[in-house]
Amino acid sequence: MFSSIDSLGSFTTVRLAGGEVKFRCSCGKMYKHKCHLRGHQRHECGKEPQFACPHCPYKAKQKSTLKTHIAIRHMQCAFE
């Protein structure tokens, strides 16, 4: 295991049993691919959720998460 720092922030490269490599953000989240870690650091890590639900106070950090929330929690709103 070793740590690295670049323009987006610090991360740790972790080698798991069986030789699998994961990338751990300084916040603790782990990713299989370094590009997913980069997206997390660029758009999510340490930032407030930016996607607000139009039906309730819920906010999400990813648009797809908000879409899932609306589909599950507010299905009846589509029929009103």
Buried (B, 14 or more C-beta within 10 A) or exposed (E): EEEEEEEBBEBBBEEEEEEEEBBBBBEEBBBEEBEEBBBBBEEBBEEEEEBEBEEEEBBBBBEEBBEEBBEEEBEEEEEE
